[in-house]
Amino acid sequence: MMFERFAADARSAVIDAQEIARRRGARSIEAVHLLLAVAEQDGPAARALGATGVTAPALDRLATATESADALDRDALAALGIDLDAVRARTDATFGAGALERAGRRRRRGHLRFTTEAAKALERSLREAIDLRSRSIDTGHVLLALLRADGTTAQRTLVAALTEAGADADALRAALEGPRAHGDGRAAS
């Protein structure tokens, strides 16, 4: 089983992704929940993100904004004469910051399933570990897999956070693939 190859930080991230999904009222664990979870772990992913200037709170903020934009199509609302920014500002003023994002989300109980994109990211993390000649899968490998998950909310959030921090995907890859990122002293090829 692939999960047996996961290092402690990656195992914790997978477990924490379920809690993050619950907190956000999601019905399943999405790739973006994995992204938020790996950023919170003490491991290669958090170190690489820190090296590029990306923080877990920035990822959380950008993930919320990306999820909201995905859920509420700004152009479609504008065509109906609805200014989403004005609605958001009034909602925040009345109910507190982030109220629109929290609306309708309820805490879920029990086991949540991984979406197809989240499962593919976990599978890709195995390939990343093999490519880097690592014996186990750590959060750095999961983060590399999420960075390569084109078109997902996780990848869009990660790229937005890198851009906001004045970095890019190449800088993150360099930080992840460097010998110190995995803590085993071996240079990646």
C-alpha positions in Angstrom: 0.0 0.0 0.0 1.3 3.5 -0.9 0.3 5.0 2.5 2.9 2.8 4.2 5.6 4.8 2.3 4.4 8.1 3.7 6.7 9.8 6.2 5.2 11.0 9.5 4.8 14.5 8.2 2.9 13.3 5.1 0.7 11.0 7.1 -0.2 13.8 9.4 -1.0 16.1 6.4 -3.3 13.5 4.9 -5.1 13.2 8.3 -5.2 16.9 8.8 -6.6 17.5 5.3 -9.7 15.7 6.4 -10.1 18.0 9.4 -9.5 21.1 7.2 -12.2 19.8 4.8 -14.6 19.4 7.7 -13.8 22.9 9.0 -14.5 24.3 5.6 -17.8 22.4 5.4 -16.6 20.4 2.4 -18.3 17.0 1.5 -15.0 15.5 0.4 -11.2 16.1 0.7 -10.0 18.2 -2.2 -6.4 18.8 -3.3 -6.6 22.3 -1.8 -7.2 20.8 1.6 -4.0 18.7 1.1 -2.2 21.9 0.2 -3.3 23.7 3.4 -2.4 20.6 5.4 1.1 20.2 4.1 1.8 23.9 4.7 0.9 23.4 8.4 3.2 20.5 8.9 6.8 20.7 10.2 8.5 19.3 7.2 10.0 19.9 3.8 6.9 21.5 2.3 6.7 24.2 5.0 10.4 24.8 4.8 10.3 25.2 1.1 7.2 27.5 1.2 8.9 29.6 3.9 12.0 29.8 1.7 9.9 31.3 -1.1 8.0 33.6 1.3 4.7 31.7 1.3 3.0 31.3 4.6 0.2 28.9 5.7 -2.1 31.9 6.6 -1.6 33.4 3.1 -2.4 30.0 1.5 -5.6 29.8 3.6 -6.7 33.3 2.6 -6.0 32.7 -1.1 -7.6 29.3 -1.0 -10.8 30.8 0.4 -10.8 33.5 -2.2 -10.2 31.0 -5.0 -12.9 28.7 -3.7 -15.3 31.6 -3.5 -14.5 32.8 -7.0 -15.0 29.2 -8.3 -18.3 28.9 -6.5 -19.6 32.4 -7.4 -19.0 33.2 -11.0 -18.3 36.9 -10.9 -19.1 37.5 -14.6 -22.4 35.6 -14.5 -23.5 37.7 -11.5 -22.3 40.9 -13.1 -24.5 40.0 -16.2 -27.4 40.0 -13.8 -26.4 43.4 -12.4 -24.9 42.0 -9.1 -21.6 43.4 -8.0 -20.0 40.6 -6.0 -17.5 42.9 -4.4 -20.2 45.1 -3.1 -22.2 42.1 -1.8 -19.1 40.8 -0.1 -18.3 44.1 1.5 -21.9 44.6 2.8 -22.0 41.0 4.1 -18.6 41.4 5.8 -19.7 44.7 7.4 -22.9 43.1 8.7 -21.8 39.6 9.7 -18.1 39.8 10.0 -15.1 39.2 7.7 -15.5 36.0 5.6 -19.2 35.6 6.3 -20.1 34.9 2.7 -17.5 32.2 2.5 -18.8 30.6 5.7 -22.5 30.8 4.7 -24.1 27.4 4.2 -21.1 25.4 5.3 -21.7 23.0 8.1 -19.2 20.8 9.9 -19.2 17.3 8.5 -18.9 14.2 10.6 -17.5 10.8 9.8 -15.0 9.8 7.1 -14.7 12.1 4.1 -13.6 10.7 0.7 -10.8 12.1 -1.4 -11.8 13.7 -4.7 -10.3 12.3 -7.8 -7.9 15.3 -8.1 -6.8 14.8 -4.5 -6.2 11.1 -4.9 -4.2 11.8 -8.1 -2.1 14.3 -6.2 -1.3 11.6 -3.6 -0.5 9.1 -6.4 1.7 11.7 -8.1 3.6 12.3 -4.8 4.8 8.7 -5.0 6.2 9.4 -8.5 7.8 12.6 -7.2 9.5 10.6 -4.4 10.7 8.0 -6.9 12.0 10.7 -9.3 14.0 12.2 -6.4 15.2 8.8 -5.3 13.6 9.1 -1.9 12.8 6.1 0.1 9.6 7.6 1.6 7.0 10.2 0.6 7.1 13.4 2.6 5.2 16.7 2.4 7.7 18.0 -0.1 6.7 15.3 -2.5 3.0 16.0 -1.9 3.6 19.7 -2.5 5.5 19.0 -5.8 2.6 16.9 -6.9 0.1 19.7 -6.1 2.3 22.2 -8.0 2.0 20.0 -11.0 -1.8 19.5 -10.6 -2.7 21.9 -13.5 -6.2 23.4 -13.3 -6.9 22.5 -9.7 -7.9 25.0 -7.0 -4.8 23.8 -5.1 -2.4 24.6 -8.0 -4.1 28.0 -8.7 -3.9 28.9 -4.9 -0.2 27.8 -4.8 0.7 29.8 -7.8 -1.2 32.9 -6.5 0.7 32.6 -3.2 4.0 32.3 -4.9 3.3 35.3 -7.1 2.1 37.4 -4.1 5.4 36.5 -2.3 7.5 37.5 -5.3 8.5 33.9 -6.2 7.5 31.4 -8.8 7.1 27.7 -9.3 10.8 27.2 -10.3 11.9 28.8 -7.0 9.6 26.4 -5.1 10.8 23.4 -7.0 14.4 24.4 -6.3 13.7 24.8 -2.6 11.9 21.4 -2.6 14.5 19.5 -4.6 17.5 20.8 -2.8 19.4 18.5 -0.4 18.3 20.3 2.7 14.6 20.2 1.8 14.3 16.5 2.5 16.7 16.5 5.4 18.6 13.5 4.2 21.6 15.4 2.8 21.3 13.8 -0.6 21.1 16.0 -3.6 18.2 15.3 -5.9 18.8 14.6 -9.6 
